[in-house]
Amino acid sequence: MDSQTLQTIIVALIIGAAALFVGRKFYRTFAAARKPKGSGCGSDCGCGPAE
Protein backbone atom coordinates (compact mmCIF):
# COMPACT_ATOMS: atom_id res chain seq x y z
CA MET A 1 0.00 0.00 0.00
CA ASP A 2 1.57 3.28 -1.06
CA SER A 3 1.33 6.57 0.82
CA GLN A 4 -1.18 8.11 -1.59
CA THR A 5 -3.64 5.27 -1.02
CA LEU A 6 -3.19 5.55 2.74
CA GLN A 7 -3.79 9.31 2.61
CA THR A 8 -6.94 8.77 0.54
CA ILE A 9 -8.27 6.26 3.06
CA ILE A 10 -7.56 8.59 5.99
CA VAL A 11 -9.25 11.54 4.25
CA ALA A 12 -12.26 9.38 3.37
CA LEU A 13 -12.59 8.30 7.02
CA ILE A 14 -12.41 11.90 8.23
CA ILE A 15 -15.01 13.08 5.71
CA GLY A 16 -17.24 10.12 6.59
CA ALA A 17 -17.02 10.91 10.30
CA ALA A 18 -17.84 14.57 9.63
CA ALA A 19 -20.84 13.58 7.50
CA LEU A 20 -22.14 11.31 10.26
CA PHE A 21 -21.72 14.09 12.82
CA VAL A 22 -23.60 16.64 10.71
CA GLY A 23 -26.28 14.09 9.80
CA ARG A 24 -26.88 13.27 13.45
CA LYS A 25 -27.18 16.97 14.29
CA PHE A 26 -29.77 17.47 11.53
CA TYR A 27 -31.68 14.38 12.59
CA ARG A 28 -31.85 15.50 16.22
CA THR A 29 -32.95 19.00 15.17
CA PHE A 30 -35.76 17.72 12.93
CA ALA A 31 -36.83 15.01 15.39
CA ALA A 32 -37.16 17.62 18.13
CA ALA A 33 -39.19 19.86 15.82
CA ARG A 34 -41.59 17.01 14.93
CA LYS A 35 -42.05 15.93 18.54
CA PRO A 36 -45.50 16.92 19.83
CA LYS A 37 -45.37 19.66 22.38
CA GLY A 38 -47.44 18.88 25.43
CA SER A 39 -48.91 21.32 27.92
CA GLY A 40 -46.56 20.10 30.61
CA CYS A 41 -49.23 18.84 32.98
CA GLY A 42 -50.56 15.34 33.59
CA SER A 43 -53.60 13.80 31.94
CA ASP A 44 -55.58 13.83 35.21
CA CYS A 45 -55.55 17.63 35.66
CA GLY A 46 -58.58 18.24 33.43
CA CYS A 47 -56.82 20.26 30.74
CA GLY A 48 -56.07 17.29 28.46
CA PRO A 49 -58.23 15.97 25.62
CA ALA A 50 -61.67 14.80 26.61
CA GLU A 51 -62.08 11.05 26.61
C-alpha positions, 0 to 999 in steps of 0.5 A: 500500500503506497502513501497516496492510497493511505492518505486517501483512506484517511481523508475518506474516514475523516469526511465520513465521520464529519458527514455522520456528525452533521447528519446526526445533528440534523436528525436531532434537530428535525426530530425535536421539531416534529415531537408533539409539544405537550402542555406540561401537565398530567392527563388527570388535571382536566386540561387534556383531551376529553375522553 
